[in-house]
Amino acid sequence: MPNIKPISDLRNYTEVLKEVQINRPVYLTRDGRGAYAIVDVEELDKMKATIQLLTKLEEGEQSAREKGWLSADEVETALGL
């Protein structure tokens, strides 16, 4: 179950920060609507790495669609294997 709190709870920010864990962000609301999320730095780094990987995979797939796919033998030859 998501941990949702009004932004006014940040008056006692140390208590709010104690609740932040990996895979368990704290969501803050403003005027009853979602406004912010507080996540663990390790989790943020993983999310950034995931986005970067997915971006590179998409670039590779786009390149393959435009220029054609390589066979396994072609890849091994290009890598010198």
N, CA, C and O atoms as CSV, one atom per row, in Angstrom:
chain,resi,resn,atom,element,x,y,z
A,1,MET,N,N,0.847,-1.178,0.000
A,1,MET,CA,C,0.000,0.000,0.000
A,1,MET,C,C,0.892,1.240,0.000
A,1,MET,O,O,1.822,1.323,0.802
A,2,PRO,N,N,0.626,2.207,-0.886
A,2,PRO,CA,C,1.481,3.382,-0.952
A,2,PRO,C,C,1.421,4.223,0.326
A,2,PRO,O,O,0.395,4.300,1.003
A,3,ASN,N,N,2.547,4.842,0.622
A,3,ASN,CA,C,2.661,5.704,1.797
A,3,ASN,C,C,2.420,7.139,1.328
A,3,ASN,O,O,3.309,7.774,0.760
A,4,ILE,N,N,1.207,7.643,1.575
A,4,ILE,CA,C,0.801,8.957,1.095
A,4,ILE,C,C,0.570,9.875,2.284
A,4,ILE,O,O,-0.124,9.527,3.239
A,5,LYS,N,N,1.175,11.062,2.198
A,5,LYS,CA,C,1.062,12.023,3.292
A,5,LYS,C,C,0.832,13.422,2.727
A,5,LYS,O,O,1.267,13.721,1.615
A,6,PRO,N,N,0.157,14.271,3.479
A,6,PRO,CA,C,0.048,15.662,3.045
A,6,PRO,C,C,1.400,16.351,3.202
A,6,PRO,O,O,2.179,16.015,4.094
A,7,ILE,N,N,1.665,17.304,2.338
A,7,ILE,CA,C,2.946,17.995,2.369
A,7,ILE,C,C,3.187,18.689,3.708
A,7,ILE,O,O,4.335,18.923,4.085
A,8,SER,N,N,2.135,19.012,4.414
A,8,SER,CA,C,2.282,19.668,5.722
A,8,SER,C,C,3.012,18.776,6.722
A,8,SER,O,O,3.560,19.277,7.704
A,9,ASP,N,N,3.030,17.452,6.488
A,9,ASP,CA,C,3.771,16.545,7.370
A,9,ASP,C,C,5.275,16.802,7.335
A,9,ASP,O,O,6.005,16.333,8.208
A,10,LEU,N,N,5.741,17.542,6.331
A,10,LEU,CA,C,7.172,17.836,6.249
A,10,LEU,C,C,7.627,18.784,7.356
A,10,LEU,O,O,8.825,18.996,7.539
A,11,ARG,N,N,6.689,19.346,8.084
A,11,ARG,CA,C,7.084,20.145,9.251
A,11,ARG,C,C,7.929,19.291,10.189
A,11,ARG,O,O,8.836,19.786,10.858
A,12,ASN,N,N,7.615,18.011,10.222
A,12,ASN,CA,C,8.382,17.043,11.008
A,12,ASN,C,C,9.074,16.109,10.013
A,12,ASN,O,O,8.810,14.908,9.971
A,13,TYR,N,N,9.975,16.703,9.207
A,13,TYR,CA,C,10.563,15.964,8.082
A,13,TYR,C,C,11.386,14.756,8.509
A,13,TYR,O,O,11.480,13.789,7.753
A,14,THR,N,N,11.986,14.781,9.698
A,14,THR,CA,C,12.792,13.625,10.113
A,14,THR,C,C,11.935,12.378,10.232
A,14,THR,O,O,12.392,11.283,9.907
A,15,GLU,N,N,10.713,12.524,10.689
A,15,GLU,CA,C,9.817,11.368,10.799
A,15,GLU,C,C,9.405,10.875,9.418
A,15,GLU,O,O,9.312,9.669,9.188
A,16,VAL,N,N,9.160,11.797,8.508
A,16,VAL,CA,C,8.785,11.413,7.142
A,16,VAL,C,C,9.949,10.684,6.482
A,16,VAL,O,O,9.746,9.653,5.841
A,17,LEU,N,N,11.166,11.205,6.631
A,17,LEU,CA,C,12.335,10.586,6.002
A,17,LEU,C,C,12.626,9.199,6.560
A,17,LEU,O,O,13.158,8.349,5.847
A,18,LYS,N,N,12.290,8.958,7.807
A,18,LYS,CA,C,12.486,7.621,8.392
A,18,LYS,C,C,11.633,6.574,7.692
A,18,LYS,O,O,11.958,5.387,7.720
A,19,GLU,N,N,10.549,7.002,7.068
A,19,GLU,CA,C,9.640,6.058,6.407
A,19,GLU,C,C,10.063,5.715,4.977
A,19,GLU,O,O,9.549,4.765,4.386
A,20,VAL,N,N,10.992,6.483,4.428
A,20,VAL,CA,C,11.459,6.235,3.058
A,20,VAL,C,C,12.398,5.033,3.068
A,20,VAL,O,O,13.368,5.001,3.825
A,21,GLN,N,N,12.107,4.055,2.231
A,21,GLN,CA,C,12.931,2.854,2.102
A,21,GLN,C,C,13.010,2.481,0.630
A,21,GLN,O,O,12.259,2.996,-0.198
A,22,ILE,N,N,13.935,1.573,0.318
A,22,ILE,CA,C,14.012,1.071,-1.057
A,22,ILE,C,C,12.689,0.388,-1.386
A,22,ILE,O,O,12.166,-0.397,-0.595
A,23,ASN,N,N,12.160,0.701,-2.564
A,23,ASN,CA,C,10.863,0.186,-3.035
A,23,ASN,C,C,9.694,0.638,-2.169
A,23,ASN,O,O,8.616,0.047,-2.224
A,24,ARG,N,N,9.899,1.670,-1.381
A,24,ARG,CA,C,8.819,2.196,-0.543
A,24,ARG,C,C,8.956,3.717,-0.421
A,24,ARG,O,O,9.342,4.234,0.627
A,25,PRO,N,N,8.632,4.427,-1.519
A,25,PRO,CA,C,8.722,5.887,-1.467
A,25,PRO,C,C,7.596,6.475,-0.622
A,25,PRO,O,O,6.604,5.808,-0.331
A,26,VAL,N,N,7.765,7.707,-0.244
A,26,VAL,CA,C,6.709,8.453,0.427
A,26,VAL,C,C,6.186,9.466,-0.589
A,26,VAL,O,O,6.950,10.250,-1.152
A,27,TYR,N,N,4.889,9.438,-0.811
A,27,TYR,CA,C,4.255,10.367,-1.734
A,27,TYR,C,C,3.653,11.510,-0.933
A,27,TYR,O,O,3.006,11.293,0.093
A,28,LEU,N,N,3.872,12.725,-1.410
A,28,LEU,CA,C,3.348,13.903,-0.736
A,28,LEU,C,C,2.260,14.534,-1.596
A,28,LEU,O,O,2.388,14.631,-2.816
A,29,THR,N,N,1.196,14.957,-0.940
A,29,THR,CA,C,0.096,15.594,-1.647
A,29,THR,C,C,0.043,17.079,-1.307
A,29,THR,O,O,0.458,17.511,-0.232
A,30,ARG,N,N,-0.473,17.832,-2.246
A,30,ARG,CA,C,-0.738,19.264,-2.032
A,30,ARG,C,C,-2.169,19.497,-2.494
A,30,ARG,O,O,-2.525,19.181,-3.630
A,31,ASP,N,N,-2.973,20.042,-1.620
A,31,ASP,CA,C,-4.392,20.274,-1.907
A,31,ASP,C,C,-5.093,18.985,-2.341
A,31,ASP,O,O,-5.956,18.998,-3.219
A,32,GLY,N,N,-4.708,17.873,-1.712
A,32,GLY,CA,C,-5.362,16.594,-1.978
A,32,GLY,C,C,-4.922,15.892,-3.250
A,32,GLY,O,O,-5.482,14.853,-3.601
A,33,ARG,N,N,-3.937,16.431,-3.946
A,33,ARG,CA,C,-3.458,15.821,-5.191
A,33,ARG,C,C,-1.982,15.474,-5.080
A,33,ARG,O,O,-1.227,16.165,-4.395
A,34,GLY,N,N,-1.577,14.421,-5.742
A,34,GLY,CA,C,-0.177,14.014,-5.732
A,34,GLY,C,C,0.717,15.127,-6.252
A,34,GLY,O,O,0.442,15.713,-7.300
A,35,ALA,N,N,1.783,15.417,-5.523
A,35,ALA,CA,C,2.670,16.507,-5.929
A,35,ALA,C,C,4.135,16.072,-5.975
A,35,ALA,O,O,4.871,16.492,-6.869
A,36,TYR,N,N,4.567,15.246,-5.035
A,36,TYR,CA,C,5.982,14.885,-4.923
A,36,TYR,C,C,6.119,13.439,-4.469
A,36,TYR,O,O,5.193,12.838,-3.925
A,37,ALA,N,N,7.317,12.903,-4.715
A,37,ALA,CA,C,7.672,11.585,-4.197
A,37,ALA,C,C,9.071,11.683,-3.609
A,37,ALA,O,O,9.963,12.281,-4.211
A,38,ILE,N,N,9.260,11.108,-2.453
A,38,ILE,CA,C,10.583,11.047,-1.839
A,38,ILE,C,C,11.040,9.597,-1.950
A,38,ILE,O,O,10.389,8.686,-1.439
A,39,VAL,N,N,12.176,9.398,-2.629
A,39,VAL,CA,C,12.688,8.043,-2.827
A,39,VAL,C,C,14.097,7.938,-2.259
A,39,VAL,O,O,14.807,8.935,-2.126
A,40,ASP,N,N,14.484,6.725,-1.930
A,40,ASP,CA,C,15.839,6.422,-1.471
A,40,ASP,C,C,16.813,6.695,-2.624
A,40,ASP,O,O,16.495,6.409,-3.778
A,41,VAL,N,N,17.981,7.238,-2.324
A,41,VAL,CA,C,18.958,7.580,-3.361
A,41,VAL,C,C,19.362,6.342,-4.160
A,41,VAL,O,O,19.514,6.425,-5.379
A,42,GLU,N,N,19.536,5.221,-3.514
A,42,GLU,CA,C,19.908,3.990,-4.221
A,42,GLU,C,C,18.832,3.618,-5.244
A,42,GLU,O,O,19.142,3.207,-6.362
A,43,GLU,N,N,17.576,3.766,-4.852
A,43,GLU,CA,C,16.480,3.464,-5.764
A,43,GLU,C,C,16.457,4.467,-6.925
A,43,GLU,O,O,16.194,4.082,-8.064
A,44,LEU,N,N,16.724,5.722,-6.653
A,44,LEU,CA,C,16.786,6.736,-7.703
A,44,LEU,C,C,17.882,6.402,-8.702
A,44,LEU,O,O,17.673,6.497,-9.912
A,45,ASP,N,N,19.048,6.011,-8.206
A,45,ASP,CA,C,20.154,5.635,-9.095
A,45,ASP,C,C,19.770,4.456,-9.982
A,45,ASP,O,O,20.105,4.434,-11.166
A,46,LYS,N,N,19.067,3.473,-9.415
A,46,LYS,CA,C,18.630,2.317,-10.204
A,46,LYS,C,C,17.629,2.738,-11.279
A,46,LYS,O,O,17.681,2.250,-12.408
A,47,MET,N,N,16.724,3.641,-10.926
A,47,MET,CA,C,15.745,4.118,-11.910
A,47,MET,C,C,16.436,4.857,-13.044
A,47,MET,O,O,16.087,4.671,-14.210
A,48,LYS,N,N,17.410,5.692,-12.714
A,48,LYS,CA,C,18.155,6.412,-13.743
A,48,LYS,C,C,18.895,5.444,-14.664
A,48,LYS,O,O,18.891,5.615,-15.883
A,49,ALA,N,N,19.530,4.426,-14.078
A,49,ALA,CA,C,20.263,3.436,-14.874
A,49,ALA,C,C,19.308,2.661,-15.774
A,49,ALA,O,O,19.643,2.356,-16.919
A,50,THR,N,N,18.132,2.346,-15.268
A,50,THR,CA,C,17.136,1.626,-16.060
A,50,THR,C,C,16.680,2.466,-17.240
A,50,THR,O,O,16.568,1.961,-18.357
A,51,ILE,N,N,16.419,3.731,-17.003
A,51,ILE,CA,C,15.999,4.624,-18.076
A,51,ILE,C,C,17.097,4.745,-19.127
A,51,ILE,O,O,16.822,4.718,-20.327
A,52,GLN,N,N,18.339,4.879,-18.673
A,52,GLN,CA,C,19.463,4.989,-19.603
A,52,GLN,C,C,19.589,3.722,-20.451
A,52,GLN,O,O,19.799,3.804,-21.661
A,53,LEU,N,N,19.460,2.551,-19.819
A,53,LEU,CA,C,19.538,1.285,-20.544
A,53,LEU,C,C,18.408,1.176,-21.565
A,53,LEU,O,O,18.647,0.806,-22.714
A,54,LEU,N,N,17.189,1.492,-21.159
A,54,LEU,CA,C,16.056,1.408,-22.082
A,54,LEU,C,C,16.215,2.378,-23.253
A,54,LEU,O,O,15.826,2.064,-24.378
A,55,THR,N,N,16.776,3.538,-22.995
A,55,THR,CA,C,17.029,4.506,-24.060
A,55,THR,C,C,18.027,3.952,-25.066
A,55,THR,O,O,17.825,4.069,-26.275
A,56,LYS,N,N,19.114,3.342,-24.565
A,56,LYS,CA,C,20.121,2.760,-25.459
A,56,LYS,C,C,19.547,1.587,-26.246
A,56,LYS,O,O,19.855,1.427,-27.427
A,57,LEU,N,N,18.722,0.770,-25.609
A,57,LEU,CA,C,18.095,-0.350,-26.313
A,57,LEU,C,C,17.176,0.156,-27.427
A,57,LEU,O,O,17.143,-0.406,-28.522
A,58,GLU,N,N,16.438,1.215,-27.135
A,58,GLU,CA,C,15.562,1.794,-28.155
A,58,GLU,C,C,16.382,2.350,-29.313
A,58,GLU,O,O,16.002,2.186,-30.472
A,59,GLU,N,N,17.505,3.007,-29.016
A,59,GLU,CA,C,18.383,3.514,-30.076
A,59,GLU,C,C,18.893,2.368,-30.937
A,59,GLU,O,O,18.929,2.474,-32.163
A,60,GLY,N,N,19.282,1.285,-30.304
A,60,GLY,CA,C,19.777,0.123,-31.043
A,60,GLY,C,C,18.704,-0.500,-31.909
A,60,GLY,O,O,18.968,-0.891,-33.046
A,61,GLU,N,N,17.494,-0.597,-31.380
A,61,GLU,CA,C,16.407,-1.175,-32.156
A,61,GLU,C,C,16.053,-0.276,-33.340
A,61,GLU,O,O,15.796,-0.760,-34.442
A,62,GLN,N,N,16.042,1.031,-33.103
A,62,GLN,CA,C,15.762,1.971,-34.194
A,62,GLN,C,C,16.825,1.858,-35.284
A,62,GLN,O,O,16.503,1.856,-36.472
A,63,SER,N,N,18.084,1.764,-34.880
A,63,SER,CA,C,19.179,1.606,-35.837
A,63,SER,C,C,19.014,0.316,-36.635
A,63,SER,O,O,19.225,0.298,-37.848
A,64,ALA,N,N,18.640,-0.750,-35.958
A,64,ALA,CA,C,18.456,-2.035,-36.641
A,64,ALA,C,C,17.307,-1.968,-37.636
A,64,ALA,O,O,17.388,-2.548,-38.719
A,65,ARG,N,N,16.241,-1.264,-37.277
A,65,ARG,CA,C,15.120,-1.127,-38.211
A,65,ARG,C,C,15.536,-0.349,-39.460
A,65,ARG,O,O,15.114,-0.666,-40.572
A,66,GLU,N,N,16.377,0.683,-39.256
A,66,GLU,CA,C,16.791,1.524,-40.379
A,66,GLU,C,C,17.887,0.882,-41.227
A,66,GLU,O,O,17.857,0.966,-42.455
A,67,LYS,N,N,18.849,0.244,-40.572
A,67,LYS,CA,C,20.028,-0.272,-41.275
A,67,LYS,C,C,20.029,-1.781,-41.435
A,67,LYS,O,O,20.867,-2.325,-42.155
A,68,GLY,N,N,19.111,-2.462,-40.782
A,68,GLY,CA,C,19.044,-3.913,-40.862
A,68,GLY,C,C,19.716,-4.575,-39.672
A,68,GLY,O,O,20.626,-4.022,-39.055
A,69,TRP,N,N,19.249,-5.755,-39.373
A,69,TRP,CA,C,19.758,-6.512,-38.233
A,69,TRP,C,C,21.040,-7.238,-38.625
A,69,TRP,O,O,21.252,-7.551,-39.797
A,70,LEU,N,N,21.882,-7.501,-37.651
A,70,LEU,CA,C,23.098,-8.280,-37.881
A,70,LEU,C,C,22.863,-9.714,-37.415
A,70,LEU,O,O,22.153,-9.954,-36.438
A,71,SER,N,N,23.458,-10.646,-38.117
A,71,SER,CA,C,23.376,-12.045,-37.688
A,71,SER,C,C,24.355,-12.252,-36.537
A,71,SER,O,O,25.211,-11.405,-36.281
A,72,ALA,N,N,24.223,-13.366,-35.854
A,72,ALA,CA,C,25.135,-13.690,-34.755
A,72,ALA,C,C,26.570,-13.791,-35.269
A,72,ALA,O,O,27.506,-13.356,-34.597
A,73,ASP,N,N,26.739,-14.359,-36.449
A,73,ASP,CA,C,28.086,-14.476,-37.034
A,73,ASP,C,C,28.680,-13.103,-37.325
A,73,ASP,O,O,29.871,-12.888,-37.102
A,74,GLU,N,N,27.878,-12.184,-37.815
A,74,GLU,CA,C,28.359,-10.834,-38.101
A,74,GLU,C,C,28.769,-10.100,-36.823
A,74,GLU,O,O,29.750,-9.357,-36.807
A,75,VAL,N,N,28.012,-10.318,-35.767
A,75,VAL,CA,C,28.331,-9.695,-34.486
A,75,VAL,C,C,29.655,-10.263,-33.955
A,75,VAL,O,O,30.513,-9.509,-33.495
A,76,GLU,N,N,29.818,-11.573,-34.017
A,76,GLU,CA,C,31.061,-12.199,-33.541
A,76,GLU,C,C,32.263,-11.711,-34.342
A,76,GLU,O,O,33.330,-11.463,-33.780
A,77,THR,N,N,32.091,-11.573,-35.649
A,77,THR,CA,C,33.180,-11.086,-36.488
A,77,THR,C,C,33.526,-9.644,-36.128
A,77,THR,O,O,34.702,-9.294,-36.026
A,78,ALA,N,N,32.513,-8.813,-35.937
A,78,ALA,CA,C,32.734,-7.404,-35.587
A,78,ALA,C,C,33.422,-7.273,-34.249
A,78,ALA,O,O,34.206,-6.347,-34.043
A,79,LEU,N,N,33.140,-8.194,-33.327
A,79,LEU,CA,C,33.755,-8.169,-32.001
A,79,LEU,C,C,35.095,-8.914,-31.954
A,79,LEU,O,O,35.783,-8.905,-30.934
A,80,GLY,N,N,35.449,-9.547,-33.054
A,80,GLY,CA,C,36.705,-10.281,-33.107
A,80,GLY,C,C,36.687,-11.569,-32.317
A,80,GLY,O,O,37.700,-11.975,-31.748
A,81,LEU,N,N,35.541,-12.206,-32.282
A,81,LEU,CA,C,35.420,-13.474,-31.543
A,81,LEU,C,C,35.530,-14.680,-32.463
A,81,LEU,O,O,35.450,-15.818,-32.000
